[in-house]
Amino acid sequence: MNSMSAEGIKFKYVSLQAKSGEIMKFKVILEEDKEVGGYVVSCPALVGCHSQGDTVDEALENIKEAIEACLESLSGDVVKESLSKPSSKVVDVVV
């Protein structure tokens, strides 16, 4: 799993094997939840796909399950549309 970070937010890549045997790689955003504890994680390529865990490893395993559930619930056309969105960028903004 590759990762990079920007001030407390870690960007990681998780890989899943599709039913077709193809390996699918997703960028996920991992943040420490300082109020409640643990970690929250989301997959920007799949709107509404979020999870959490007490540890980084647990959060990453949970987001894999969430991604699989999201993909199963969507039609093939919607999955292709979601995955073809341009990658998001992280930029610094000074206020």
C-alpha angles and dihedrals in degrees: 000000000000122000144182131177142213117192102320096332117103123201112206136171122229124193126213130182112233122219087256089061092251116136112234120199121202131189111227132187116225122193132177111239101222094180099053102014129241126062137293121209134187138183110224093196090064111049111226095016106135138145142163143209143184091245134028091252093050092048091051093049090048094051089052088057091045092051091050090050092048092050092048092051095050127076118245093256093052091049091052091048093049093048095047095062113117115261116267120243130218114223134176116244121194116206 
